[in-house]
């Protein structure tokens, strides 16, 4: 699914692309070790982008990305080919964050608030 399709899918199951779980290092590491790494998939979309303003990375819940709440791989985000506006977890970088073209087809990491 594209990033937009992934977000729509997460919303269809009463959630959204992962934000809080990606900002919280211990939760992110648990997700990677127990959900992502055992799977056969290479990349996973998360709820982080610079779609609104190039170079200003924000989580979809409005929280600005900072060095303290993101785990971009070394040299990332790098806006490769000038159209990398959505964040993913990338296997080649040990599932650290990377920016990519939002139209690529990957799996989604969804999260929802429990009431």
NORKAVEN-V975120 format. One record per backbone hydrogen bond with DSSP energy under -0.5 kcal/mol. NH is the residue of the N-H (numbers start at 0). CO is the residue of the C=O. E is the energy in kcal/mol with one decimal. If there is no record, write none. Layout:
BEGIN
nh-><NH:NH>
co-><CO:CO>
e-><E:E>
END
This chain:
BEGIN
nh-><2:5:6:7:8:9:10:11:12:12:13:14:15:17:21:22:23:24:27:28:29:30:31:32:33:34:35:36:38:43:44:45:46:47:48:49:55:56:57:58:59:61:64:68:69:72:75:81:82:84:84:85:86:87:88:89:89:90:90:92:93:94:95:95:96:97:99:103:105:105:106:108:109:110>
co-><101:1:2:3:4:5:6:7:8:9:10:9:110:108:18:18:19:22:23:24:25:26:27:28:29:30:30:31:35:88:106:86:17:45:57:84:52:54:48:62:46:58:56:65:65:96:72:78:79:82:99:99:47:97:43:87:95:41:88:89:90:89:89:92:70:87:85:100:0:103:42:44:107:15>
e-><-2.7:-2.7:-2.4:-2.4:-2.6:-2.6:-2.4:-1.9:-0.8:-0.9:-1.7:-2.2:-2.0:-2.9:-1.0:-2.0:-1.9:-0.8:-3.2:-2.7:-1.9:-2.7:-2.5:-2.6:-2.6:-2.3:-2.4:-3.3:-1.3:-1.6:-3.3:-1.9:-2.5:-1.7:-2.3:-2.2:-2.4:-0.8:-2.9:-3.3:-2.0:-2.4:-2.8:-0.6:-0.7:-3.0:-2.2:-2.6:-1.3:-1.0:-0.6:-2.0:-2.7:-2.5:-2.7:-0.5:-2.3:-1.4:-0.5:-1.2:-2.0:-2.2:-0.7:-1.1:-2.7:-1.9:-2.6:-1.9:-2.6:-0.7:-1.6:-1.9:-0.6:-2.6>
END
